[in-house]
């Protein structure tokens, strides 16, 4: 497909193909759609279930640290 539409770019919506593989095929833009939001909501749901069912907070250890978030948002201003 990339060759067929050249020189126009090919954009791909992916939920798992490795970036290197798509790039090697000539894909110029890779989108994940709503996948990042689903990952975040999945973490939220797992943490909620853990708290409700076990009374524990172990999943909190997987969350982003405050300093990491501060650096991320500071670099965007």
C-alpha positions as a printed NumPy array, in Angstrom:
array([[  0.   ,   0.   ,   0.   ],
       [  2.824,   2.4  ,   0.841],
       [  4.347,   1.941,  -2.602],
       [  0.954,   2.166,  -4.293],
       [  0.144,   5.605,  -2.882],
       [  3.683,   7.055,  -2.886],
       [  4.607,   9.869,  -2.534],
       [  1.557,  10.359,  -0.323],
       [  1.98 ,   9.298,   3.329],
       [  0.286,   6.251,   4.801],
       [ -1.157,   6.617,   8.277],
       [ -1.89 ,   3.572,  10.439],
       [ -4.143,   3.117,  13.447],
       [ -2.523,   0.372,  15.497],
       [ -3.191,  -1.399,  18.751],
       [ -0.049,  -3.449,  18.869],
       [  2.135,  -3.575,  15.77 ],
       [  5.698,  -2.551,  16.716],
       [  6.702,   0.947,  15.632],
       [  9.913,  -0.325,  14.027],
       [  7.945,  -2.762,  11.865],
       [  5.535,  -0.086,  10.654],
       [  8.362,   2.371,  10.016],
       [ 10.247,  -0.247,   8.006],
       [  7.145,  -0.637,   5.843],
       [  7.21 ,   3.102,   5.129],
       [  4.38 ,   4.203,   7.391],
       [  4.843,   7.877,   8.28 ],
       [  2.242,   8.401,  10.987],
       [  1.182,   5.937,  13.654],
       [ -1.903,   6.578,  15.758],
       [ -3.161,   4.641,  18.756],
       [ -6.634,   6.183,  18.8  ],
       [ -8.175,   5.916,  22.249],
       [ -5.79 ,   3.17 ,  23.428],
       [ -3.929,   5.387,  25.913],
       [ -7.209,   6.434,  27.523],
       [ -8.26 ,   2.766,  27.78 ],
       [ -4.932,   1.927,  29.444],
       [ -5.482,   4.714,  31.975],
       [ -9.076,   3.671,  32.662],
       [ -7.953,   0.05 ,  33.033],
       [ -5.432,   1.076,  35.703],
       [ -8.112,   3.132,  37.438],
       [-10.522,   0.182,  37.461],
       [ -7.89 ,  -2.274,  38.723],
       [ -6.951,   0.095,  41.555],
       [-10.599,   0.569,  42.476],
       [-11.267,  -3.181,  42.508],
       [ -8.153,  -3.778,  44.604],
       [ -9.263,  -1.219,  47.195],
       [-12.857,  -2.468,  47.283],
       [-12.139,  -6.2  ,  47.254],
       [ -8.874,  -6.457,  49.206],
       [ -8.554,  -3.194,  51.112],
       [ -5.024,  -2.798,  49.743],
       [ -3.29 ,  -0.129,  47.7  ],
       [ -0.443,  -2.008,  45.981],
       [ -1.506,  -0.826,  42.522],
       [ -0.665,   2.734,  43.575],
       [  3.022,   1.785,  43.264],
       [  2.564,   1.589,  39.476],
       [  1.329,   5.158,  39.152],
       [  3.376,   8.037,  37.838],
       [  5.343,   9.891,  40.478],
       [  4.548,  13.533,  41.163],
       [  8.013,  14.679,  40.093],
       [  7.712,  12.825,  36.799],
       [  4.38 ,  14.504,  36.065],
       [  5.724,  17.917,  37.078],
       [  8.65 ,  17.527,  34.646],
       [  6.312,  16.404,  31.879],
       [  3.977,  19.349,  32.222],
       [  6.766,  21.869,  32.859],
       [  8.389,  20.951,  29.563],
       [  5.158,  21.695,  27.696],
       [  4.862,  25.329,  28.749]])
